[in-house]
């Protein structure tokens, strides 16, 4: 069976233009904006938009993916940190490290419906899971906490009304999640 052909350059370019236009449109107007307006902003026809994103939910998920790209890259780099506690703290903090507009857009899109909410939760869980499991293996994570819980806590901090409030929420959550280091037996 022949391998599927790679997308043409113009297809990749159109998809990227649609994502940029959708991200801007969703930031300005929320997920309620008409897809035809997104296509117009991208400089493509509605048919092109629907070829890439058959349903609005597909476009919402693609923009959520796009918003998390930098956060995911930061989390992967942090895993190289020798100390699992520092790595976990950095992943948690950087998972919350988006611009105010990105945070607002992410929250609006995640609230667009059950499918978007579940997708947002999966994205954040995937970002925090490796650091969470590494902290658990080091015996420093509360036993009753899962990666899904951590993703929920990250989403909670994203709703803080200011950077200072977000930083305080992160500190309080991290202090409650990370267990003290046990003294070595004598």
N, C-alpha and C positions, 0 to 999 in steps of 0.2 A: 504494500500500500504506500503510495507516495506521501511524503511529508507535506503538511499544509504550507502554502506559500506565506512568506513573511508579508506583513502589510506594506503597501506602497508608501512612499514618502509623503505623498499628498494625503493619504488616509491618516497617517500618524500626525501630520501637521494639522489637519482638520480636527482630529480628536483633541489635540493639545489646545487649539484655539477654543474649542467648545468648553473644555475644562476651565480655562482661564476666564472665559465669559460667564460661565455658570458660577464660578467662585465669586466673581465680582457682583453678579446679579443677586445671588443668594445673600451675600453680605449686605447689599442695599435693601432688598425687598423680601428676603426670606424665601422659603421653599414654595410659597404661593405663586411666585412669578410664572407667567406662561412660558412654556418651552419655546414657542415661536419667537419670543423676545430674546431668549438666550441665543437662538440660532441667528437672529438678526445682529446681535452684538458680536457674535463670532464671525460674521460675514459669510455665513453658509446658509443654505436652504434648510427648511424643516426636514426634508427627506434625508439629508446628510446627518442631521442630529439624530433622527430616529433610527438610522442605520447603525450608528454607534451606541445609542442609548434608547432601546425600544420603549422603555417606560421611564417616567420621571424618577421612580425609585432607583433605577440603574444609574442615572445621572447624580442623584443625591449620594449614593454609595461611592461613586467615583470621586466626587469632590471630598467626601470624608476621607477616603484613601489618600488623596492628594494632600489634605491638611495634616495628616499624620506622618507623611514621608520623612520630614526633617526630624521629627521626634523619634521615629524608629531608627534612623541613622545615628542619632546621638546615643540612644540606648545601646545599640550594638557596640559603639566605641567604648562606652563606659564599662561594659562587661570585661574589658581587658584590665580593669582596676584590680589590684591584688586583693584588697580587703572587700569581702562580700557586703559588709555594712555600708561602707562608703559607696560601693557600686549601687546598692539598692537605693540609698538616699539620692544619689545622682540620677538614677533612672526615674524615681518617683518625682523628683523636682523637675527634671527635664521633660517629663510627660506632661507637666503642667506649664511648660515654658513655651507658650505661644503668645503672639501679640493679642491685644485686647480684641481686635477685629476677628482674628482667627478663632479665638475662644468663643466669641459671640456667634460666629458663623457655625462652628462645630456644634455648639449647644442648640442652636435653632434647627439645624439639619437633623441632629440626633432626635429632636422632639417632633420630627415631621411625621412619625408613624412608627408602628411596631417594628417594621422591617428595618428602618433607619436606626432605631434605638438599639436593636439587637446587633446590627452591623457595627455601630459605634462601640458597643461593649466588647465585641469580639476584637476589634482593632486595638483597643487599649489593653485588653487582656493579653494579646499577642506581644505587645510591646513590653509589658511588665513581667510576664511569665518567667523568662530566663533568670532575671535578677531575683525574683521571688523564690524560685526553686533553689538558687544558689545560696540565698540567705537561710532558707529552711535547712539545707544540707549542712550549713555551718552551725545549726542549732540556735540561731539568733532570731527566728521569726516565731511569733505566738503560734501555738499549735493549731488553733482553730481558724486561722486565716488562710484563705485561698487566693490564687492569682485573680480570680473573678472579684473577690472582695477588694483587692488592691485596685483593680480597674474602677470599681464603684467609688472608692475613696478618691481616686484621681479625678473622676468626673465631678464629685462633690466639690473639690477645691476649685475646679474650673468655673463654678458659679459664684465664687467670691466677688464682692463688689469692688475690690481694689487690689492692687499688687501687695499692699501691706497686709490686708486681710487674708489673701491667698497664702502669703509666706507664713503667717501665724497658723493658719489651718494646717498647712503642710507640717510645720514643726510639731504641733500637737498630735497629729495623726502618726507621724513617724515615731515620736516618743512612746506612743501607745502600742505600736506594732513591733518594734525591735526590742527583744528581751535583753537584759543585761548579760554581759559576758560572764560565764561561770568561772570561778577561780579554779585553777589547776589543783588536783589533789596533791596533798603534801607527801 
